[in-house]
């Protein structure tokens, strides 16, 4: 219960749980020291440092202080800036591929797709988490990363330069100012994170409703129930818009404080210069030397303030990223738990391995149920109690009963997508189309060619040629000579 409460909190914040989930995502997008994404990350750091060197070299020239990036300097800045942006976009594409493939690897194993979409209601809109949330997370994190990776270097260097030029008061005033600004932003961002999580859930519900109408358009047309569906769809839209409005309102407050911090920061640099100037630090300088020193010190103070402002300006991106991290992290945690559970069951009970050598020698038994009781998921009232059953190769079985008596549920138990309340289910053949093959009640037509539909769930590579595929699905009489 405690683990479930931690995984599904009532409110989402920038807290320890966020850091835990962010680290889980980080390990996926940076799988190793010599991975493509890590090497791109190192390259991005190098390009960002080169960009800062261009800004530093041009910013020290007093005559160009207010026009930092002119002529050749501007060309150099544009080149490095373009390279930084290109590298970050390549990182974004690679991150999305790694995250989605990791999610797919867990989602399509051990029938996790069935358990997540049918058997539980804690995680909403799994498809949206895998598609839109991963995309938005990678994109917003890409934008933030450029600032994050360079900030420790620039802040450290310009803190030292500011200390050298204006004494300890300069850095102390700037750091104190931004600590206050960070605390204010943290207080405002906290409710935004929960609202972003809720907004993404409602976005998924709204999209699902439209998908439902698209998939059942003919049935709705026969019912002539367009007005009913419109009211239901508009109801979901209204819930989404109300949440979006709350997000916009909080972000407006956040933008207001961010802008105040930016404007006051510009004034702060002149205050620091005034303290140093009237404090007698430059009394021994001539007018010309003093002018150059003021220009130099102004650059150091203003750029240090600019570095802090850039971090604070990321408040909106950070709050959005935190929302996506919680949603993706929840899904990763659930998939990891399912994988661990499946591995434990396979280790503890060989019945779950489905290997042929479990069957008694010379026996035709495929399934054996011993005192099995089963019920729908999350229900304790059994449909069937203490069922003993053997299903053998070559013997037909007819199962009859009223609606809801548990006929279809028996196949779910045999297939392993439901877990029995009690008893033992023994499976003596692996679940492959050539051994044990289940047909669902509702026909599924996947994407692909006609041949792929006929041979589903085989892959094309499973067949040596077309004749083998045709023979397996009994299409030989229909093949042209």
N, C-alpha and C positions, 0 to 999 in steps of 0.2 A: 504493500500500500504506500509506503514511504517513497519507494522508487517511482511508482506511478504518479504520485503527487508532485515529485520533483520534475518528472518528464512533462507533465501537463499542468503547469501552474495556472492560477486564475489570472495573473498578470505577468507580462513579460518585460524584463528590464535589462539594463546594462549592468549585469551582476556576474557572479561566479558561474552561473549556469550558461550565460552568454559566452563567457570566455572558454568554458569547456566545449561548447558546441562549435565555437569558432576554431578552436584547436583541432577538432575532429575534421572540419572542412579543410583547414590548412594542410593537414597530413594527406588529404586526398589530392589537393591541387599542387602540392610540392612533395611528390612521393619519394624523392631521394636527392642526394647532394649533386649527382651528375645527371639528373633528369632534365628534359628539355625546358620545362617551366622554370627550374631553378637557375639554369644557365641564362635564360632570358631575363630572369630577375636580376642576376649579377650584371648583365649587360645594361639593363635599365638603370641600375645604380651608377654605373660608369658614365652613361650618357647624361644622367641628371647632374652628376658632379661636374661634367664638362660644361653643362648649361650654366651652372652656378659660377664657374670660373669666368665665363664670358661676361656675366652680369657683374662680377666682382671687379674684373679688369677695367671695364668701361665705367663702372660706377665711381671709381676712384678719381677719375679725371674731372676736376672742378668745372671746367668749361662745358662739360657735357652732363653735369649732374641732373639737370631737369630734362635732358634729351639723351637718355642713357644709350639707346640702341639706334644709332644713326650709321649711314654709309656701310663700311665693311663690317662694323660691329653688329649692325642689324642683320646682315647676311649670315654672319656666323651664328647669331642667336637663332635665326629662323631654321638653319640647318640642324642644329642640335635639338631645338624644340620639336621639329618635325620627326626627327629620329626617336625622341622620347615617346611621342604620341604613337608612332607606328609600332614600336616595341611593345607598348602597353596594350595595344589592340591585338597583337599577336598573342600576348599572354592571355587576354580575355578569351580568345577562341580556344586556346589549349586548355585553359581552366574549365571551360564549359564542357569540352569533350571528356576530360578526366572525371568531373563530378557526375555527369550524366551516365557515363559508362559504369562508374562505381554504383550508382543507384540502380541501373539496369541489372547489374550482376547479382544484386540481392533481390530485386523486385521480381525477376523472372525465375528465381530458384525456390524450391520447396513450396510452391504455390503461394508465395507471399502476396502476389497480385490479387489472389482470391481472398486471402485472409484480411488484407488491408482494405479492400473495396467492399467486402460483403460481411465479414465476421466481426468487425469493430467499427466504432463510431467516434473514436477519440481523434483520429487524424482525418481532416477533411480534404477533399479535392487532391488526391494523390497525383493525378496527372498534371495539375497545375504546379505543384511543388517541383516535379521533375522537369517541366518545360519552362514556364514563365519565371518561377522563383529563382531557379538556377541561373537563368539568363540575366535577370535583374541584379542578382547578387554579384555575379562576375563583372558586370558592367560598372556598377557603382563602386565596387571594391577596386577595380582598375583605376578609376579616377582618384580615389583616395590614396591608393598605394604610392602614386608618384610623389605626393606631398609627404606621406609618412616616412618613406625611405630616405629622403634627403633632409628632413627636418632635424634629426639628431646632429648631423654634420654642420648644417648652416647655423642652427641655434647655438651649438657649442662654440663654433668659430667666431661668430659675430658677438657672442657674449664676452669672449676674451678681448676682442677688439674694442668693444664698447667699454669694458672695464679699463683698458689701457688708455682710452681717450677721455673718459669722463669720470673715472674713479668707480668705487663700488656702488655708489648711489644709483648710477644709470641702470645697470642690470637689475638691482634690487627693486627699483621702481617698476621697471618693465615686467619682471616676473610676478611681483605682487599684483599688478594690474591684470595680468592674464590669468592668474590663479583665481581671482575674484570672478573674472569673465567665464572661466571654465566651470566653476561651481554653479553659476547662474544657468549656463547652458545645460549642464547635467540635469538640473532640476526640471528644466523645460523639456528636455529630450525624453525623460523617463516615460511620461504618458504617451508620447508619440510612438515609441516602440510597440506598445500594446495595441495602439490604434492601427499601426501598419499591419500587424499580424491579423487583426480583425478585418481590416479592409481587404487583404489578399484572400481571406476566407470567403467574404461576400462577393468578391470578384469571381471566384471559382463557382459559387452557387449561381450567380447571374449567368455566367457562361454555360454552365451545365443545363440551365433551364432552356436556353436557346438551342443547345445540342439536342435536348429531349424533344423539342418541337420539330427540329429538322429530321430526327430519326423516325418520328411518328406523325409526319405531316399528313399522310393519307388517312390514317385513323382519325385524326383531329378533323380533317375535312369531312369525313363521313358523319361524325358527330355534330358538325357545324358548331364547334365549340371554340372558335377563334376568340370571341369576346372573353370567355372564361380564362383561356390561356393568357390573353393580354393582361387581364387584371392580376393574375398570379405573377406574371413576368414583371409588370410594373411595381408590384409589391416588393419583389426582390431588388429591383432597381432603386426604389425609394430607400430601402435599408442601406444599400451601398452608398447612395448619395449623401445620406445623413452622416455616415461614418467618414466619408471623404471630406465633408464640410468640417467636421471636427478636426481632422488631420490638417486641413488648410488653416484653420483658426490657430491651432497650436504652432504651426510652421510660421504663420504671420508674426506671432509673438517672438518666435526664435529669430526670424529675420530682423525684427526691430532691434533686439539686443545685439545681434551680430553687427548691424550697421552702426549702432552707437559705439561699440567697441572699436570699429574701424576708424570712425571719425575722431574719437577721443585719442586713439593711438597716434594719429597724425599730429595732434597738438602736443602729445606727451613728448615726442622727440625734441621739439623746440624747448620744452620745459627742462629737459635733461641738459641740453646745450646751455641754457641760461644758468642753471645751477653751476655747471663747470666754469662758465665764463665769469660769472660774478663771484665765484668762489676763489678766483685768483689763479686758476690752473694755467692760464695763457698770458699772464701779465708780462712775461719776459719776451713775448713775440712781437715782431713788427707788424704793421698793418697788413702788408702783403702776405706774410707767413700766416698771420692769424686768419685771413680770409680762406686760404687753402686748408688750414687745419679745421676750420668750422665746416667747410664743405665735406672734408673727409669724415669728420665725426658725425655729421648729419646723415651721411650715407650709412655708416655703421648702425646708428641708433634707429633710423627709419627702416633699414632692412631687417634688423632684429625684430622690430615691432611687426613688420610685414610677415615674417616667418610665423610669429605667434598668431597673427590674424588669419593666415591661411589655414592653420589648424582649427581655429574656432569657426571659420567659414565652412568647414566640413561637417558641421553639426547635423545638417539635414541629411547629407549622404550617410553619415554614421548611424543616425536613427533608422533610416530606411534599410541600411545593410544589416543592422541588428535584427530587424523584423524578419528579413529573409534568412538570416543565419538560424534563428529559432525554428523556422518552419522546415528548413532543409535539415538542420541538426536533429529535430524530432524524428524525421523520416529515417535518417541514417541510424539513429539509436534503435528504432523499431526493427529495421532490417537486420542490424547486427544481432539484436536479441533473438530474432527468428532463426538466423543462421546458427547461433550458438545452441539454441534449443534443439534444432534439427540434428546437429552434430552429436549432442549429448544422447539423444534418443537412439541415434544410429550406433553409438558406442555401447550403450547400456542394453539395448534390445536388438538382437539380430533380425527380428521380424521386420524392422523398418528398412533393412537393406534390400529385401526382395531378391535374394540370390537363389539360383535354381537348386543348389545343393542342400537347401533347407528341407526340401520335400523328401518324405520317406522314399526309400529305394523302390522303384516300380509302381509308385502311387500316381494316380491321375488327379489328385487333389490340387486345386489351384488356390482356393481360399478355405480357411477353417475358422469359424467363429465359436468361441467358447464362452457361454454365459454373458453375452454382450447385451448391455443396455445402452440406448442412445437417445439423445434429444437434440433439438435445435441449439445452436450456439447461444450461450448466455441464458439458458433455460435449464431448470433442474427437474422438471416434470418429464419423465421419459415417454417417448412415443412407443418404444418396444422394450420389454424387459426380458432379461435372461435368455437371449436367443442363442440356440446352438444350431449351427448350419455348416454343411460342407458343400462346396461347389467344385464339381469335378469336370475334367475335360471330356467333351463328347456327350454330356448329359444335359438335357434341356430342363429349365426350371421356369415355371409360371408363378409369378407372385401377384396375388390379387388383394384387394382391400378398398375401403372407402377413401375418399379424398382426405388427405391429412393423416393417414394411418401410419405413414413412415416408409412407403414403398421406395420413393426416390431417395429418401434419406439413407436407406440401406446402401445404395450405390455410392453415396458420399462417404459412408463409413468404409466400404470396401476400397474405395479409391484413396482414402487417407486424407481427404480435405476436411473431414470432420473427425473429431476425436470422441470415442465412446465414453460414456459416463463410467462404465465399469466393464470388466470382461477383457478378453484377449482376442485380437484379430491377427491371424497368421496368414502371410502372403508368401506363396512358394514360387512365383514367377515374376521377373522384372516387368515393369509397366512400359512395354514397347509395343508398337503396332503389330509386330510379328508374334507376340506372346499374349499379352492381355491388353485389350483395346476397349476403351469406354466411349460410347457415343452420347453426347449431351442431349438433353431434351430440346433445347433451342439451338438450331443449326448456326454455326459460326462460319462466315465467309471472310477469310483474311484477304489482305491485298496480295496481288501477284497474278501470274498468268493462269490460263485454264489448266495447263498441266500441273502447276503448283497447287491449284485447288483440288484436282483429282487425287493427287498423291499426299495431300496434307494429312498428318503432320510430318511426313517425310520431307527432308530437304532434297533439292535437286541433286546434290552431290551423292546422295544415298544410292543412286541408280547409275549403272554403267551406261545404259543407253535407253532410248525411248521404248524399245520393245519390252524391256524388263518392267518399266513403269506401267505400260499398258496391260501386261499380263497380270500384275498384282492387283489392279483395280478392275479387271475383267472387261477391258475395252477392246480386246483383240477382234471381236466380230465387227466393230465399228471403224477399224483402221483401214484406210484405203490401201489398195495394192500398189 
